[in-house]
Amino acid sequence: MITHNITKLRRRISFGAALLVTAGLAFAGNLQGQERENLVRERVMAEYSSLEMLYKHFHTNPELSLQETESAKRVASELREVGYEVTEGFGATGIVAVMENGDGPTILLRADMDALPVHEQTGLDYASNAQRMDPAGNEVYAMHACGHDMHMTVLVGAARVLSSLKDQWRGTLVLIGQPAEEIGQGAKAMLKAGLFEKFPLPDYAFAFHVNANLPAGKIGYVGGYALANVDAMDIYVKGVGGHGAYPHTTKDPIVLASQIVNSLQTIVSRETSPLDSVVVTVGAIHGGTKHNIIPNEVHLQLTIRSYSDESRDRTIGAIRRIVKGQAIAAGLPEELYPEAILADEYTPALYNDPDLANRLANSLKNWIGPDNVVKTDPVMGGEDFGRYGRTEHKVPISIFWLGAVDPEKWQNSHDAGVPLPSLHSSLFAPLPEPTIRTGVTGMAAVVLELAPAQ
């Protein structure tokens, strides 16, 4: 508590000094080009020390999905302190912060807040040893293995910079701290709670996500589909169990499950266009209790990934057809046909508005250098930020990648052909500098591009 209070005092001194500087510059009117970029960089550097401390606080104190109470409280406090009107407890544990600054577009900036049930093994002096209760009531280790600690820090940093430079932009900012991205429920919950009805409707929505394959100091972008539809499916394969010595008296669900797994591979190889992107992964098989017992049931757990809704529907339909067809071939009665059930964890594909993505990428090249803004390929991971662009309002959205890897480690990995720790790995951790500085500068630059002072 004492450390947090000292940090807040330093922040107030820093922020007050920034306001005095900004007030003096206001007489010169809206700055352009290099002058404005230099001003933003100065503000980012002035904030860096406290932002690094904030990042380490978030990293050391992760919270699982829908448990982000302390993280949300800290983000809310930071945003309220620099002039935002903040609503807490929105869409479960989410927060919404609004700053109105004259006539101009409304821009939504998002940071997700939840961590993962992973035991950190980075060896950092601020590594997480936190233990939390998972939804099943098990005590598990928690870690920000997907970089949401960095996302919160960058959002707070951009909020501070933009609040101190209100003469340089015009419009409304809607900043959200979103819960439960890791389970695909956060954006859905905030939209269901009325995000676009109870707060200003955004003209644009933007977010960063750290990237475990991009050097710190760089930003990656892609227009169009950037991340995939992600579905989880449970298949319950039934049979007639019995003694392993008398298989002819049984209907073996392990054999049937194995045939289903093999047949599922043909969906991508023989039913999907080579120009389309679909992934069907069987991640777990559970069945049986002993060497010589044929069980009554086997449980398969799948993930299904695609880009278009048409590909998603076709793939889900193919899985159900194959599952039923294999059961018929095995001679099972209809009452023992397998059940294929979609889990309530669907994350829709994320489609970056191409015009918006290209506009922002071109602008960012002026801020951090053309060599540091790189076009990247789409990935088959999921991100529920895509939901903000799929409502009836058709808000143009874009999520950019924020490089987070130590450049020296990236180069060594590239030279040796040895993969880097991926997102969700117990060994993954962003390099604070220059990741924080690049992210804050980039997010502030997005607002200044989309909502310049006239």
Buried (B, 14 or more C-beta within 10 A) or exposed (E): EEEEEEBBEEBEEBBEEBBEBBEEBBEEEBBEEEEBBEBBBEBBEBBBEBBBBBBBBBBBBBBBBBBBBBBBBBBBBBBBBBBBEBBBBBBBBBBBBBBBBEEBBBBBBBBBBBBBBBBBBBEEEBBBEBEBEEEEEEEBBBBBBBBBBBBBBBBBBBBBBBBBBBBBBBBBBBBBBBBBBBBBBBBBBBBEBEBBEEBBBBBBBBBBBBBBBBBBBBBBBBBEBBBBBBBBBBBBBBBBBBEBEEEEEBBBBBBBBBBBBEBBEEBBEEBBEEEBBBBBEBEEBEBBEEEEEBBBBBBBBBBBBBBBEEBBEBBBEBBBBBBBEBBEEBEBEEEBBBEBEBBEBBBBBBBBBEEBBBBBBEBBBBBBEEEBBBEBEBBBBBBBBBBBBBEEEEBBBBBBBBBBBBBEBBEEBEEEEEEBBEBBBBBBBBBBBBBBBBBBBBBBBBBBBBBBBE
